[in-house]
Each structure stands twice: as C-alpha cells, then as structure tokens.
C-alpha cells in the first residue's frame, strides 16, 4: 500500500466554523491540537467554513460536537478522547486522560 492509499483510508476530521463570527483561529487551534496528538493516525484535518454560528467537529461523517446542540465550544480533552476511542481505543493519551 502506498502512502497516498494509507492516507486515503485514515480517519478524516472536519472542523466546521463560522467565518463571520471570526472563529477560524479557534478552529485552527483545535486542528493543531488534534494533529499534535494524533499525527499520522489522521489522514486529514479540514477546516470547513460553515453557516452562521456553527462550530462542529466531525470524524468520518459522525458529528462529535456541535456548539449549538452541546451548549458551547468543546474542550480539547473530551474531543481527543472521542477520537481516540474510535481510531485507537488502547492508546493512552497521557495528561489528556486525567
């Protein structure tokens, strides 16, 4: 399997954010946190401009967090735990676990 094929099969995270609300920096920070934690285990982390007031995090088509439905912006710890539980359940997240 080539590197491109492996990457195409790796999990994809999408962070949908409201550009009018100026949440691109928050979305980029979350992306950086996920890439730092999971590195090559993720195939892609995409920043997706969305509608008014939206801030959502998706993993392979499954919504993990919605600012509107879940009442605010997500903390990194539970998002990392949700992603870990789906892509590598045996992995210890170190300080993010405590």
C-alpha positions as CSV (number, residue, x, y, z in Angstrom):
1,X,0.0,0.0,0.0
2,X,1.3,3.4,-0.9
3,X,1.5,6.4,1.5
4,X,-1.3,8.0,-0.5
5,X,-3.5,4.9,-0.2
6,X,-2.9,4.7,3.5
7,X,-3.7,8.3,4.0
8,X,-6.9,8.0,2.0
9,X,-8.0,5.2,4.4
10,X,-7.0,7.1,7.5
11,X,-9.7,9.0,9.5
12,X,-10.8,12.4,8.4
13,X,-11.6,15.2,10.9
14,X,-13.6,18.2,9.8
15,X,-14.0,21.3,11.9
16,X,-16.9,23.4,10.6
17,X,-16.7,27.0,11.8
18,X,-18.5,30.3,11.3
19,X,-16.2,32.7,9.4
20,X,-18.5,35.7,10.1
21,X,-18.0,35.0,13.8
22,X,-14.2,35.0,13.3
23,X,-13.8,31.5,14.7
24,X,-11.2,30.4,12.2
25,X,-8.4,30.9,14.8
26,X,-10.3,28.7,17.3
27,X,-10.8,26.1,14.6
28,X,-7.1,26.2,13.6
29,X,-6.1,25.8,17.2
30,X,-8.3,22.7,17.6
31,X,-6.8,21.3,14.4
32,X,-3.3,21.9,15.7
33,X,-4.1,20.2,19.0
34,X,-5.5,17.1,17.1
35,X,-2.6,16.9,14.7
36,X,-0.1,17.2,17.6
37,X,-1.8,14.4,19.5
38,X,-2.6,12.0,16.7
39,X,-0.1,12.9,14.0
40,X,0.0,10.3,11.2
41,X,-3.0,8.4,12.6
42,X,-5.2,11.0,11.0
43,X,-5.4,11.2,7.2
44,X,-6.7,14.8,7.2
45,X,-7.9,17.6,9.4
46,X,-10.0,20.0,7.3
47,X,-11.2,23.5,8.3
48,X,-14.6,24.0,6.7
49,X,-16.3,27.4,6.6
50,X,-19.9,27.0,7.6
51,X,-23.1,28.8,8.4
52,X,-23.9,31.5,10.9
53,X,-22.8,30.5,14.5
54,X,-21.7,27.0,13.6
55,X,-18.8,25.3,15.3
56,X,-18.8,21.5,14.8
57,X,-16.3,18.7,14.9
58,X,-16.8,15.6,12.7
59,X,-14.9,12.4,12.4
60,X,-15.6,10.3,9.2
61,X,-19.1,11.7,8.9
62,X,-20.0,11.3,12.6
63,X,-20.6,14.6,14.5
64,X,-18.6,14.6,17.7
65,X,-19.5,18.1,18.9
66,X,-21.9,20.9,18.0
67,X,-21.7,24.2,19.6
68,X,-25.4,24.8,19.1
69,X,-26.6,21.4,20.3
70,X,-24.0,20.8,23.0
71,X,-24.0,24.3,24.5
72,X,-20.7,25.9,23.7
73,X,-17.2,25.3,22.4
74,X,-15.6,21.9,23.1
75,X,-12.7,21.4,25.4
76,X,-9.8,19.5,23.8
77,X,-9.8,16.7,26.3
78,X,-13.2,15.2,25.5
79,X,-12.7,15.6,21.8
80,X,-9.3,13.9,21.9
81,X,-10.9,11.1,23.9
82,X,-13.8,10.6,21.5
83,X,-11.4,10.5,18.5
84,X,-9.0,8.1,20.4
85,X,-11.9,5.8,21.3
86,X,-12.8,5.5,17.6
87,X,-9.4,5.2,16.0
88,X,-7.1,3.7,18.7
89,X,-9.0,2.6,21.8
90,X,-6.0,1.1,23.5
91,X,-4.0,4.3,23.3
92,X,-3.1,6.3,26.4
93,X,-3.5,10.0,26.0
94,X,-1.2,10.9,28.9
95,X,-2.2,14.1,30.6
96,X,-5.3,14.4,28.4
97,X,-6.6,11.2,30.0
98,X,-6.5,12.6,33.6
